[in-house]
Amino acid sequence: MPPKPAGKTVKTTASKGGTAAKPAKAAAPKSTTKTPAKPAATAKPAEAAPAKPPEHKITVKELAAFVLQDADNIVKNSKWFPMMIDPSEISGRFLQYRECTFINGLDHEFINSPDRIRIATLAALRHGKKLVIDMMGVDLYEPIYSVMEKIEPGLLKMILDKSIMEDDNIKKLMRPTDDDLYSNILQFGMKDDFGFVIITKNEDTNGFTDKMMTVRVES
């Protein structure tokens, strides 16, 4: 019986070139080191709400002590000037004839005269008086703001935050043509006793509501 033919030789890469096949590279082990996580973003602190102006109640008999004399230093120790809410309108009539610089807000000739407002403000700073504007029951914030902007940009803000009493800001109100009484204001003035007062008879919110302490006058 003839012998079985030998099986076919399986050719390898070595058979072709006479060189043994290179063994496959082993897969590199996976790194077990974890990528550090990004730190969580730090939350921004919440912005503090603006301070709300304080409120006070006084009687008509206490007007002079509170407004003109600031007997208990309530206004002096506060960053706010007072807005008087007086439905009886007694406050305006009372202060009009007292030692203060009084302006009737409905006096169009006065309220529309920037230089008269400027001199009135300087006079109050010079003599340590209160600059009082009676709005006569009307919201006159915008007209007052506008006329003061014509005098000096930011003037109403400087009055409301009391920075008008700083020498550099007082100088912004001075003019070369002013009387000597005002040119010497920094040397002989009583600026630290300066005050600003708004009077209204309405409880309605107006442009000064969030910028001044509220003082309700009870008869």
DRENKE-886206 format. One record per residue (C-alpha): y, x, z; residue in one letter. Coordinates in steps of 0.1 Angstrom, whole numbers, padded with zeros to 4 digits, always signed. Example, Ala and Ser with C-alpha at 12.3 -4.5 7.8 and 13.67 -1.06 7.14 Angstrom:
-0045+0123+0078A
-0011+0137+0071S
# end
This chain:
+0000+0000+0000M
+0032+0016-0011P
+0057+0025+0017P
+0088+0002+0023K
+0120+0015+0010P
+0143+0029+0036A
+0172+0006+0046G
+0206+0013+0033K
+0226+0038+0051T
+0257+0023+0066V
+0286+0044+0056K
+0312+0053+0082T
+0345+0070+0079T
+0327+0102+0089A
+0304+0098+0059S
+0333+0099+0035K
+0353+0128+0048G
+0328+0144+0070G
+0350+0138+0101T
+0340+0116+0130A
+0361+0085+0135A
+0387+0087+0163K
+0380+0064+0192P
+0405+0035+0195A
+0433+0041+0221K
+0429+0022+0253A
+0456-0003+0259A
+0482+0009+0283A
+0480-0008+0317P
+0506-0035+0322K
+0533-0025+0347S
+0531-0044+0379T
+0567-0036+0388T
+0588-0068+0387K
+0622-0067+0372T
+0646-0073+0400P
+0662-0108+0398A
+0699-0110+0392K
+0718-0118+0423P
+0730-0153+0425A
+0766-0158+0416A
+0787-0160+0447T
+0803-0194+0450A
+0840-0194+0449K
+0856-0206+0482P
+0871-0240+0478A
+0908-0240+0475E
+0926-0252+0506A
+0943-0285+0501A
+0980-0283+0503P
+0994-0291+0537A
+1006-0326+0541K
+1042-0329+0554P
+1043-0342+0590P
+1057-0376+0601E
+1079-0385+0630H
+1095-0416+0644K
+1129-0417+0660I
+1153-0444+0672T
+1189-0448+0659V
+1201-0434+0692K
+1182-0402+0685E
+1198-0396+0651L
+1224-0370+0662A
+1199-0351+0684A
+1173-0350+0657F
+1193-0346+0625V
+1224-0327+0635L
+1214-0308+0666Q
+1176-0304+0661D
+1175-0305+0698A
+1137-0299+0701D
+1136-0274+0672N
+1113-0297+0653I
+1129-0289+0620V
+1136-0253+0627K
+1100-0246+0636N
+1087-0264+0605S
+1086-0254+0569K
+1099-0289+0560W
+1133-0305+0559F
+1135-0342+0568P
+1135-0373+0546M
+1148-0402+0567M
+1134-0436+0559I
+1158-0462+0573D
+1156-0498+0561P
+1186-0506+0582S
+1207-0480+0564E
+1224-0471+0597I
+1215-0434+0592S
+1237-0430+0561G
+1267-0448+0577R
+1263-0427+0609F
+1260-0393+0592L
+1287-0400+0567Q
+1313-0396+0595Y
+1297-0367+0614R
+1298-0329+0611E
+1278-0325+0579C
+1282-0323+0542T
+1275-0358+0531F
+1268-0369+0495I
+1265-0404+0483N
+1237-0403+0457G
+1253-0431+0437L
+1286-0413+0434D
+1281-0404+0397H
+1312-0382+0396E
+1299-0361+0424F
+1262-0361+0415I
+1269-0351+0379N
+1292-0323+0389S
+1272-0291+0393P
+1300-0271+0407D
+1308-0296+0434R
+1272-0296+0444I
+1273-0258+0444R
+1304-0257+0467I
+1289-0283+0490A
+1257-0263+0494T
+1277-0231+0500L
+1299-0249+0526A
+1268-0261+0545A
+1254-0226+0545L
+1288-0211+0555R
+1293-0234+0584H
+1257-0240+0595G
+1259-0277+0586K
+1234-0302+0571K
+1236-0310+0534L
+1229-0348+0534V
+1222-0368+0503I
+1219-0406+0507D
+1198-0419+0478M
+1210-0455+0486M
+1176-0469+0481G
+1170-0454+0447V
+1146-0426+0437D
+1172-0400+0427L
+1148-0370+0427Y
+1151-0363+0390E
+1190-0365+0388P
+1193-0343+0419I
+1167-0318+0404Y
+1186-0318+0371S
+1220-0311+0385V
+1207-0284+0407M
+1189-0267+0378E
+1223-0265+0361K
+1237-0246+0391I
+1207-0222+0394E
+1172-0226+0381P
+1148-0233+0410G
+1177-0242+0434L
+1161-0274+0447L
+1128-0257+0453K
+1147-0229+0472M
+1164-0255+0493I
+1132-0274+0501L
+1112-0243+0510D
+1142-0229+0530K
+1143-0197+0510S
+1179-0206+0501I
+1189-0191+0534M
+1179-0156+0522E
+1208-0134+0512D
+1196-0128+0477D
+1193-0165+0470N
+1227-0173+0485I
+1242-0147+0462K
+1229-0167+0433K
+1252-0195+0442L
+1283-0173+0446M
+1309-0169+0418R
+1337-0143+0414P
+1362-0171+0414T
+1351-0185+0448D
+1375-0187+0477D
+1372-0158+0503D
+1357-0183+0527L
+1325-0183+0506Y
+1327-0147+0494S
+1323-0136+0531N
+1294-0160+0537I
+1268-0133+0542L
+1289-0115+0569Q
+1303-0145+0588F
+1282-0175+0578G
+1259-0195+0600M
+1231-0199+0574K
+1203-0200+0599D
+1216-0234+0611D
+1217-0248+0575F
+1198-0280+0569G
+1189-0304+0541F
+1184-0341+0546V
+1175-0369+0522I
+1180-0405+0532I
+1163-0435+0517T
+1158-0471+0528K
+1126-0476+0509N
+1091-0469+0520E
+1081-0464+0483D
+1069-0430+0473T
+1096-0409+0456N
+1099-0374+0443G
+1106-0360+0478F
+1077-0377+0496T
+1053-0348+0493D
+1080-0321+0497K
+1097-0332+0530M
+1087-0343+0565M
+1089-0381+0568T
+1111-0394+0596V
+1111-0431+0602R
+1142-0445+0619V
+1135-0475+0641E
+1164-0497+0653S
# end
